[in-house]
Amino acid sequence: MGISLSKGQRVSLEKIAPGLEAAMVGLGWDVKKVDTGVDFDLDASVFMLGDNEKILSDSHFIFYNNTKSPDSKHSVEYLGDNLTGAGDGDDEVVLVNLKNIPADVQKLVFVVTIHDADQRSQNFGQVHNAFIRLVDVKNKKEVLRYDLTEDYSIETALIVAELYLKGGEWRMNAVGAGYQGGLQALLNRYSA
């Protein structure tokens, strides 16, 4: 098992996993035993930002309808939408090839939102055991993990973590920031 991060903690990937080239970023969660009349559909997404903290283009927003980054090597790839979150382990996975990320991308922001949260009267207070973990693709070992422990009782969108460049090396920041307004709130924040 890798390093366990706490909210706000930042680590250098080069220091904890020297030579890391590609990572599987797994996001997982469980739904508490509540009955809202409909299933929970949580969605992972990735915003690929430039140095101005804004998304570089619409195609730099990686999610279930745009599964690969626009660069020729597809350095970021979303592997599929889990509509229920059922089962143990990673519910949704994103592959990130750190060596192939284009130079204009300075940060990857990993978010989870609840699909149709307002219409379904759902929020992250009804979700527990949420986590993000980073696994080295080569050796299949977990490098780090961040378990979200707060009760986000009114939030419908979460910025879970960020991968960002600093001094030429990739770092991870355990963010854990909740937002009301679902995915649209995050699109508003990161759109140019």
VORO-783093 format. One record per residue (C-alpha): residue in one letter; x, y, z. Coordinates in steps of 0.1 Angstrom, whole numbers, padded with zeros to 4 digits, always signed. Layout:
N
aXYZ
...
***
This chain:
192
m+0000+0000+0000
g+0012+0035-0008
i+0012+0067+0011
s-0021+0079+0026
l-0027+0116+0021
s-0048+0139+0042
k-0068+0169+0030
g-0045+0196+0017
q-0014+0175+0017
r+0009+0178-0013
v+0035+0153-0024
s+0061+0150-0051
l+0055+0119-0073
e+0093+0118-0081
k+0101+0115-0044
i+0075+0088-0035
a+0077+0069-0068
p+0109+0078-0087
g+0107+0072-0124
l+0069+0070-0125
e+0058+0073-0161
a+0022+0062-0163
a-0005+0060-0136
m-0039+0045-0132
v-0060+0069-0112
g-0089+0051-0096
l-0118+0068-0080
g-0143+0049-0058
w-0173+0054-0035
d-0202+0037-0019
v-0238+0050-0014
k-0252+0050+0021
k-0284+0031+0026
v-0308+0059+0017
d-0338+0057-0006
t-0341+0086-0030
g-0362+0065-0054
v-0335+0064-0080
d-0299+0051-0083
f-0269+0073-0077
d-0249+0079-0108
l-0215+0095-0099
d-0192+0106-0127
a-0155+0112-0126
s-0140+0139-0149
v-0106+0155-0155
f-0100+0191-0164
m-0067+0197-0182
l-0056+0232-0173
g-0030+0256-0187
d-0009+0279-0165
n-0038+0303-0162
e-0058+0277-0142
k-0083+0275-0171
i-0092+0245-0193
l-0073+0247-0226
s-0103+0238-0248
d-0135+0218-0247
s-0116+0187-0258
h-0094+0191-0227
f-0124+0182-0205
i-0122+0144-0202
f-0154+0126-0192
y-0178+0098-0204
n-0186+0116-0236
n-0150+0127-0244
t-0128+0098-0232
k-0094+0107-0246
s-0073+0139-0244
p-0068+0156-0277
d-0030+0151-0279
s-0019+0125-0304
k-0007+0100-0277
h-0039+0104-0257
s-0020+0111-0225
v-0052+0111-0204
e-0079+0084-0210
y-0111+0079-0192
l-0119+0041-0191
g-0157+0042-0187
d-0188+0053-0168
n-0200+0032-0139
l-0237+0040-0136
t-0243+0026-0101
g-0210+0025-0082
a-0218-0011-0071
g-0190-0033-0060
d-0157-0029-0043
g-0126-0011-0055
d-0123+0015-0082
d-0156+0026-0096
e-0141+0047-0124
v-0106+0048-0137
v-0085+0073-0157
l-0051+0064-0172
v-0025+0092-0172
n+0008+0089-0191
l+0029+0116-0173
k+0056+0115-0199
n+0032+0122-0228
i+0013+0151-0213
p+0018+0181-0236
a+0038+0210-0223
d+0009+0234-0223
v-0009+0213-0197
q+0002+0224-0162
k-0025+0207-0141
l-0050+0179-0141
v-0080+0183-0118
f-0099+0152-0109
v-0135+0157-0100
v-0166+0137-0091
t-0201+0149-0097
i-0236+0134-0091
h-0256+0132-0123
d-0289+0150-0121
a-0283+0155-0083
d-0309+0183-0079
q-0337+0165-0097
r-0329+0133-0077
s-0325+0151-0044
q-0290+0137-0039
n-0258+0150-0025
f-0224+0138-0013
g-0237+0135+0023
q-0254+0103+0010
v-0220+0090-0002
h-0193+0074+0019
n-0160+0056+0015
a-0150+0080-0013
f-0113+0078-0024
i-0088+0085-0051
r-0057+0064-0055
l-0028+0065-0079
v-0013+0032-0091
d+0019+0027-0110
v+0009+0011-0143
k+0043-0007-0146
n+0044-0026-0113
k+0006-0023-0104
k+0016-0010-0069
e-0005+0017-0052
v+0016+0049-0049
l-0008+0070-0029
r-0044+0072-0017
y-0066+0099-0004
d-0097+0089+0015
l-0123+0117+0017
t-0137+0117+0052
e-0158+0149+0054
d-0196+0150+0053
y-0204+0170+0022
s-0241+0172+0030
i-0251+0199+0005
e-0225+0195-0022
t-0231+0179-0055
a-0196+0182-0070
l-0162+0175-0055
i-0127+0185-0066
v-0110+0153-0053
a-0073+0159-0062
e-0049+0177-0086
l-0018+0165-0104
y+0003+0196-0112
l+0037+0205-0124
k+0061+0224-0101
g+0097+0228-0109
g+0095+0203-0137
e+0081+0175-0116
w+0046+0162-0111
r+0030+0166-0077
m-0003+0155-0062
n-0025+0177-0041
a-0053+0161-0020
v-0080+0188-0024
g-0113+0175-0011
a-0133+0207-0019
g-0171+0204-0023
y-0193+0226-0044
q-0230+0232-0049
g-0243+0234-0085
g-0229+0201-0098
l-0207+0198-0128
q-0218+0233-0141
a-0202+0250-0110
l-0169+0234-0119
l-0172+0242-0156
n-0179+0278-0147
r-0148+0278-0124
y-0124+0264-0150
s-0137+0278-0183
a-0118+0306-0200
***
